[in-house]
Amino acid sequence: MYPSDALDNWQSGQGLWSHVPATDWNDWKWQLKNRITKLEQLEQYLELSPEEKAGCLFANKKLAMAITPYFFNLIDREDPNDPVRRQVIPRAGEMHTASEELLDPVGEENTKPVEGIVHRYPDRVLFLVTDRCASYCRYCTRSRLVSNAQDYNFHPEFESGLEYIRNTPEIRDVLLSGGDPLLLSDKKLDYLLGELRKIPHVEFIRIGSRIPVFLPQRITPELCEIFKKHGPIWLSIHVNHPNECTQTLRDACERLSYAGVPIGNQSVLLKGVNNNAEVMKSLIHRLLMMRVRPYYLYQCDLITGSAHLRTDPREGIEIIRSLRGHTTGYAIPQFVIDAPGGGGKVPINPDYVKEVTKDAIIMRNFSGEEYSYPIVAGKDAKPDPKAPKLEPILA
C-alpha cells in the first residue's frame, strides 16, 4: 500500500526515538552519529528475515550498511517486503553476481582524466567529492567506491579536480556527486562552490544528493545561505517511493526552493519498490507538491549483486505509457538506461511513432488513436479568398 497524496496524511515524527530531545533529533550531526550500522543494532528494532541477516553479515565486504534514525522510522518493521526496507537493509542477493553485472556498470573508470573527475560528455564533468553517504542504497552504482567496504581507497582531491576544470574551457556544466556532497561541512561546500563560480566558462553547477531524503535535518538555514550566495545551484534528489515523502522532507524542499535552488528528482526503477504504475503516480504527484520536478526514472544499473532489485525494463516503458495523458506533463519523468560500459544515458520511450512517410509522421496518442502531421510545411498552400490583395513590389 502507499499513502494518499493528501498533505494531511504526510507523516513525520521521532517514532522509535521519541525519548530523544527534539533538539538532538533535529540536529543532522546527531542523526549521523546515531545511524544504524551494525547487525546487533538492527536486531534491536526489528526481526530480520534469513535473507536480510545473511546480507547484513556480508555487507562490510561489499557496501557498508548505514541507516539514519529518521529514515529507519519510515520502514514498516512488520513487513519484510516493505519498499523502504528493501532499499537500505542488505539482502542475500547482494552475495551473488550475475554474468551481466559489472563492478563499474556505467564505465566511469575509463573516463577519469584525474582522480575524482569523470569526463564523458564534451561539455560537462562529474566531480566526485566524497565516498560517504548518510545511508547506503543497496543498488548503488558506485558501491565499489562508497563506504570503502571494497578497499577502493578513494581520497577526494579537490584541488586537482578544480585545476582540471579551470584548464578545460569546454566544460560549462559541473555535477558534484560522490558519495553525497551535502555531507561535506558548510565550510568545504562554500569553498568548492565559490571556486567553481570563479571559473568563467562554468555556467551550470549541479549537486546530486539523497541527503534531503535520508537526512533532511541537514538542510539548515546556513546551508541555504551558501546556496543563495553561489546560486543558482541546481539539486537532483533521489526519492523512489511515496512513503519517503514526509512532511519533514517537504519542509526541507521548501527551504531549498525559497533559497533559489531548483530541484529535480531521479528515481531508480526497483523490483518490489516502485515497479507499479499507481505507486509511481502517487510518487510523482507528491514530488510536485513538494516543488520537486520528476526528472529521470532510471533502469537499475547492472551493479554486482543487484539482480534481486532489478526489474524488466519493459515495465518502465509501460509505466511511462500509463502516465502519459493521465497526469500533468510536468509530472512525467524521462525513463532512461545508462548504457552499460559507458554509453551514457539513453532515453527509452513508449513507441508513439507508428510510421514516417515522405509526406507525414503517423503517430499514436496516449489512448492509441492515430494522427498524422505533415513533414513539408505549406506544400499546397493557397491564398485565402478573403485576404486583401497585396500591391506589387516595385523593383
C-alpha positions as CSV (number, residue, x, y, z in Angstrom):
1,M,0.0,0.0,0.0
2,Y,1.0,3.6,-0.4
3,P,-0.2,6.8,1.2
4,S,-2.8,9.2,-0.1
5,D,-1.5,12.2,-1.9
6,A,-3.3,14.5,0.6
7,L,-0.8,16.6,2.5
8,D,-2.5,16.0,5.9
9,N,-1.5,12.3,5.5
10,W,2.2,13.1,5.2
11,Q,3.8,11.9,8.5
12,S,6.9,12.9,10.2
13,G,7.9,12.1,13.8
14,Q,10.6,10.6,16.0
15,G,8.9,7.2,16.3
16,L,11.3,4.8,18.0
17,W,13.4,7.7,19.1
18,S,10.5,9.6,20.8
19,H,12.5,9.7,24.0
20,V,15.3,11.8,22.3
21,P,15.1,15.6,22.9
22,A,13.8,17.4,19.8
23,T,17.0,19.5,19.7
24,D,19.0,16.3,19.2
25,W,16.6,14.7,16.7
26,N,16.7,17.8,14.5
27,D,20.5,18.0,14.6
28,W,21.9,16.4,11.5
29,K,25.1,15.6,13.2
30,W,23.2,13.7,15.9
31,Q,21.4,11.7,13.2
32,L,24.7,10.8,11.6
33,K,26.3,9.8,15.0
34,N,23.3,7.5,15.8
35,R,23.0,5.7,12.5
36,I,22.2,2.0,12.5
37,T,25.4,0.4,11.1
38,K,25.6,-3.0,12.8
39,L,23.6,-6.2,12.7
40,E,23.1,-6.1,16.5
41,Q,21.6,-2.6,16.4
42,L,19.2,-3.6,13.6
43,E,18.0,-6.6,15.5
44,Q,17.1,-4.4,18.5
45,Y,14.4,-2.8,16.3
46,L,13.0,-5.5,14.0
47,E,13.1,-9.2,13.3
48,L,15.2,-9.8,10.2
49,S,14.4,-12.4,7.6
50,P,17.1,-15.0,7.0
51,E,17.9,-13.3,3.7
52,E,18.4,-10.0,5.4
53,K,20.5,-11.4,8.2
54,A,22.8,-13.1,5.6
55,G,23.0,-9.8,3.7
56,C,24.0,-7.8,6.8
57,L,26.7,-10.3,7.6
58,F,28.1,-9.8,4.1
59,A,27.7,-6.0,3.9
60,N,31.1,-4.9,5.1
61,K,32.7,-6.9,2.3
62,K,30.6,-5.1,-0.4
63,L,28.8,-2.0,0.7
64,A,28.5,-1.0,4.3
65,M,25.1,-0.7,6.0
66,A,24.1,2.7,7.4
67,I,20.6,4.0,8.1
68,T,19.7,7.3,9.7
69,P,17.2,7.1,12.6
70,Y,14.9,9.5,10.6
71,F,14.9,7.2,7.6
72,F,14.6,4.0,9.6
73,N,11.3,5.3,11.0
74,L,9.8,5.1,7.5
75,I,10.3,1.3,7.4
76,D,7.3,-1.0,8.1
77,R,9.0,-3.2,10.7
78,E,6.3,-5.9,10.3
79,D,6.8,-6.3,6.6
80,P,10.0,-7.8,5.2
81,N,9.0,-6.6,1.7
82,D,8.3,-3.0,2.8
83,P,9.5,-0.8,-0.1
84,V,11.6,1.5,2.1
85,R,13.2,-1.5,3.9
86,R,14.2,-3.1,0.6
87,Q,16.3,-0.1,-0.3
88,V,18.5,0.1,2.8
89,I,18.6,-3.3,4.5
90,P,21.1,-5.7,2.9
91,R,19.8,-9.0,1.5
92,A,21.5,-12.2,0.5
93,G,21.0,-11.4,-3.2
94,E,24.0,-9.0,-2.8
95,M,26.2,-12.0,-2.4
96,H,25.5,-13.3,-5.9
97,T,26.9,-11.8,-9.1
98,A,25.1,-12.4,-12.5
99,S,27.1,-12.7,-15.7
100,E,25.8,-9.4,-17.0
101,E,26.7,-7.4,-13.8
102,L,29.7,-5.1,-13.6
103,L,31.7,-3.5,-10.8
104,D,31.7,-0.3,-12.8
105,P,28.5,-0.6,-14.7
106,V,28.4,2.8,-16.4
107,G,32.1,2.9,-17.3
108,E,33.3,5.7,-15.1
109,E,36.8,4.4,-14.6
110,N,37.7,4.7,-18.2
111,T,36.8,8.4,-18.4
112,K,38.7,9.8,-15.5
113,P,41.4,12.3,-16.6
114,V,42.3,13.0,-13.0
115,E,41.3,11.5,-9.6
116,G,37.7,12.4,-8.8
117,I,36.7,13.8,-12.3
118,V,34.7,11.8,-14.8
119,H,34.6,13.5,-18.2
120,R,32.4,11.5,-20.5
121,Y,30.3,14.2,-22.2
122,P,32.0,17.1,-24.1
123,D,30.7,20.0,-22.1
124,R,30.2,18.6,-18.6
125,V,32.0,16.7,-15.8
126,L,31.1,14.6,-12.8
127,F,33.1,15.8,-9.8
128,L,33.3,13.1,-7.1
129,V,34.0,14.9,-3.8
130,T,33.4,12.2,-1.1
131,D,33.0,8.5,-0.7
132,R,30.5,8.7,2.2
133,C,26.7,8.8,2.3
134,A,24.2,9.3,5.2
135,S,22.6,5.9,4.4
136,Y,23.6,3.4,1.7
137,C,21.3,2.4,-1.1
138,R,21.7,-1.4,-1.7
139,Y,21.7,-0.9,-5.5
140,C,24.3,1.9,-5.5
141,T,26.1,2.3,-8.9
142,R,29.3,3.3,-7.0
143,S,29.2,0.5,-4.4
144,R,32.8,-0.2,-5.5
145,L,33.7,3.3,-4.1
146,V,31.3,4.4,-1.4
147,S,31.9,3.3,2.2
148,N,35.2,1.8,1.2
149,A,34.0,-1.7,2.0
150,Q,35.8,-2.9,-1.1
151,D,39.1,-1.1,-0.3
152,Y,38.8,1.2,-3.2
153,N,40.7,3.8,-1.2
154,F,39.2,6.9,-2.9
155,H,40.6,10.1,-1.5
156,P,39.0,13.2,-2.9
157,E,41.4,15.7,-4.4
158,F,39.5,19.0,-4.6
159,E,42.5,21.0,-5.9
160,S,43.4,18.6,-8.8
161,G,39.7,18.4,-9.8
162,L,39.3,22.2,-9.7
163,E,42.5,22.7,-11.6
164,Y,41.3,20.3,-14.4
165,I,38.0,22.2,-14.7
166,R,39.9,25.6,-14.8
167,N,42.1,24.3,-17.6
168,T,39.4,22.8,-19.7
169,P,37.4,25.6,-21.2
170,E,34.8,23.4,-22.9
171,I,33.4,22.4,-19.5
172,R,30.3,24.5,-18.9
173,D,28.5,22.1,-16.5
174,V,29.8,20.6,-13.3
175,L,27.9,18.0,-11.3
176,L,29.1,17.4,-7.7
177,S,28.5,13.9,-6.5
178,G,30.2,11.1,-4.6
179,G,29.1,9.7,-2.1
180,D,27.0,12.6,-1.1
181,P,28.4,16.1,-1.4
182,L,26.0,17.5,1.3
183,L,27.8,15.5,3.9
184,L,30.7,18.0,3.5
185,S,30.9,20.7,6.0
186,D,29.4,24.1,5.2
187,K,32.9,25.5,5.1
188,K,34.0,23.0,2.4
189,L,30.9,23.4,0.4
190,D,31.2,27.2,0.5
191,Y,34.8,26.9,-0.7
192,L,34.0,24.4,-3.5
193,L,31.1,26.3,-4.9
194,G,33.0,29.6,-4.6
195,E,35.9,28.2,-6.6
196,L,33.6,26.9,-9.3
197,R,31.8,30.2,-9.5
198,K,35.1,31.9,-10.2
199,I,35.7,29.9,-13.3
200,P,34.4,32.0,-16.3
201,H,33.4,29.0,-18.5
202,V,31.4,27.2,-15.8
203,E,27.8,28.2,-16.3
204,F,25.9,25.4,-14.6
205,I,26.5,23.8,-11.2
206,R,24.5,20.8,-10.0
207,I,24.6,18.7,-6.9
208,G,23.3,15.1,-6.8
209,S,22.2,14.2,-3.3
210,R,20.0,11.9,-1.3
211,I,20.7,13.9,1.9
212,P,17.3,15.7,1.8
213,V,15.6,12.2,1.8
214,F,17.9,10.4,4.3
215,L,18.8,13.4,6.4
216,P,16.5,16.4,5.9
217,Q,17.8,17.9,9.1
218,R,21.0,18.8,7.1
219,I,19.1,21.4,5.1
220,T,19.8,24.2,7.6
221,P,19.3,27.9,7.1
222,E,23.1,28.2,7.0
223,L,23.4,25.7,4.1
224,C,20.6,27.5,2.3
225,E,22.5,30.8,2.6
226,I,25.5,29.2,0.9
227,F,23.3,28.1,-2.0
228,K,21.9,31.6,-2.2
229,K,25.4,33.1,-2.2
230,H,26.7,30.9,-5.1
231,G,23.4,30.3,-6.9
232,P,21.8,29.2,-8.9
233,I,22.8,25.8,-7.6
234,W,20.6,23.0,-9.1
235,L,19.9,20.0,-7.0
236,S,18.9,16.5,-8.0
237,I,17.4,14.4,-5.1
238,H,16.5,10.8,-5.1
239,V,13.1,9.6,-3.9
240,N,11.8,6.2,-5.0
241,H,8.6,5.7,-3.2
242,P,5.8,7.9,-1.9
243,N,6.4,6.7,1.7
244,E,9.6,8.7,1.6
245,C,7.7,11.9,1.0
246,T,7.2,13.1,4.6
247,Q,6.3,16.5,5.9
248,T,9.9,16.8,7.1
249,L,11.2,16.3,3.5
250,R,8.6,18.7,2.2
251,D,9.8,21.3,4.6
252,A,13.4,20.8,3.6
253,C,12.5,21.1,-0.1
254,E,10.6,24.3,0.6
255,R,13.7,25.8,2.4
256,L,15.8,24.9,-0.7
257,S,13.2,26.3,-3.1
258,Y,13.0,29.6,-1.1
259,A,16.8,29.8,-1.3
260,G,16.5,29.7,-5.1
261,V,17.5,26.1,-5.6
262,P,15.7,24.4,-8.5
263,I,15.1,20.7,-7.5
264,G,14.6,17.7,-9.7
265,N,14.1,14.0,-8.7
266,Q,15.9,11.0,-10.0
267,S,14.2,7.7,-9.2
268,V,15.5,4.2,-9.9
269,L,13.1,1.5,-11.1
270,L,13.3,-1.2,-8.4
271,K,11.5,-4.5,-8.1
272,G,9.1,-4.5,-5.2
273,V,9.6,-0.8,-4.6
274,N,8.1,1.2,-7.4
275,N,7.6,-1.0,-10.5
276,N,3.9,-0.3,-10.3
277,A,2.1,2.5,-12.2
278,E,-0.1,3.5,-9.2
279,V,2.8,3.8,-6.9
280,M,4.7,5.8,-9.4
281,K,1.8,8.1,-10.0
282,S,1.5,8.7,-6.2
283,L,5.2,9.5,-6.0
284,I,5.3,12.0,-8.9
285,H,2.2,13.8,-7.6
286,R,3.8,14.2,-4.2
287,L,7.0,15.4,-5.7
288,L,5.2,18.2,-7.5
289,M,3.5,19.2,-4.2
290,M,7.0,19.5,-2.7
291,R,8.2,21.8,-5.5
292,V,10.3,19.0,-7.0
293,R,10.2,18.2,-10.7
294,P,10.3,14.5,-11.6
295,Y,13.3,14.3,-13.9
296,Y,14.6,10.8,-14.5
297,L,13.3,7.3,-13.9
298,Y,16.4,5.1,-14.2
299,Q,16.5,1.5,-15.1
300,C,18.6,0.0,-12.3
301,D,22.3,-0.2,-13.3
302,L,24.0,-3.6,-13.7
303,I,25.9,-3.3,-10.5
304,T,27.1,-6.5,-9.0
305,G,24.6,-8.2,-6.7
306,S,21.6,-6.2,-7.9
307,A,19.6,-8.9,-9.7
308,H,17.1,-9.2,-6.8
309,L,16.3,-5.5,-7.2
310,R,16.4,-5.1,-11.0
311,T,13.2,-5.5,-13.0
312,D,12.3,-5.9,-16.7
313,P,12.9,-2.5,-18.4
314,R,9.7,-3.1,-20.3
315,E,7.9,-2.4,-17.1
316,G,9.4,1.1,-17.1
317,I,8.2,1.7,-20.6
318,E,4.7,0.7,-19.6
319,I,4.8,2.9,-16.5
320,I,5.6,5.9,-18.7
321,R,2.8,4.9,-21.1
322,S,0.3,4.7,-18.3
323,L,1.2,8.2,-17.1
324,R,1.2,10.0,-20.4
325,G,-2.2,11.6,-20.9
326,H,-3.3,10.7,-17.4
327,T,-1.4,13.2,-15.3
328,T,0.3,16.5,-15.6
329,G,3.0,16.7,-18.2
330,Y,5.4,18.2,-15.6
331,A,5.0,15.1,-13.5
332,I,6.3,12.6,-16.1
333,P,9.9,11.7,-15.8
334,Q,12.2,10.6,-18.7
335,F,12.8,6.8,-18.5
336,V,16.5,6.2,-19.3
337,I,19.0,3.4,-19.3
338,D,22.6,4.4,-18.5
339,A,24.1,2.3,-21.2
340,P,26.4,-0.4,-19.7
341,G,30.1,0.2,-20.2
342,G,30.0,3.9,-20.6
343,G,27.5,4.7,-23.4
344,G,25.7,7.4,-21.4
345,K,22.0,8.0,-20.7
346,V,19.7,6.7,-23.4
347,P,16.1,7.7,-23.4
348,I,13.7,4.7,-23.6
349,N,10.2,5.8,-24.6
350,P,6.9,4.1,-25.5
351,D,6.6,3.8,-29.3
352,Y,4.3,6.7,-30.2
353,V,5.5,7.0,-33.8
354,K,3.9,4.3,-36.0
355,E,5.5,5.3,-39.3
356,V,7.4,8.1,-41.1
357,T,6.4,8.5,-44.7
358,K,7.6,11.0,-47.3
359,D,4.6,13.2,-46.5
360,A,3.9,12.8,-42.8
361,I,4.6,11.3,-39.4
362,I,1.9,8.9,-38.4
363,M,1.6,8.8,-34.6
364,R,-0.4,7.4,-31.8
365,N,-1.6,9.4,-28.8
366,F,-1.9,8.2,-25.2
367,S,-5.1,6.3,-25.9
368,G,-3.8,4.6,-29.1
369,E,-5.6,6.7,-31.6
370,E,-3.7,7.6,-34.8
371,Y,-2.9,11.0,-36.1
372,S,-0.7,12.4,-38.8
373,Y,1.5,15.5,-39.0
374,P,2.8,16.8,-42.4
375,I,6.5,16.8,-43.0
376,V,6.7,19.6,-45.6
377,A,5.2,22.9,-44.3
378,G,2.8,24.7,-46.7
379,K,3.3,22.3,-49.6
380,D,-0.2,23.0,-51.1
381,A,-0.8,26.4,-49.6
382,K,-3.4,28.6,-51.5
383,P,-4.3,32.2,-50.9
384,D,-7.3,32.9,-48.7
385,P,-10.1,34.5,-50.8
386,K,-10.9,36.9,-48.0
387,A,-7.3,38.1,-47.8
388,P,-6.6,41.6,-49.2
389,K,-4.6,41.7,-52.4
390,L,-1.0,42.9,-51.9
391,E,0.4,45.7,-54.0
392,P,3.1,44.6,-56.4
393,I,6.6,45.3,-55.1
394,L,8.4,47.6,-57.4
395,A,12.0,46.7,-58.2
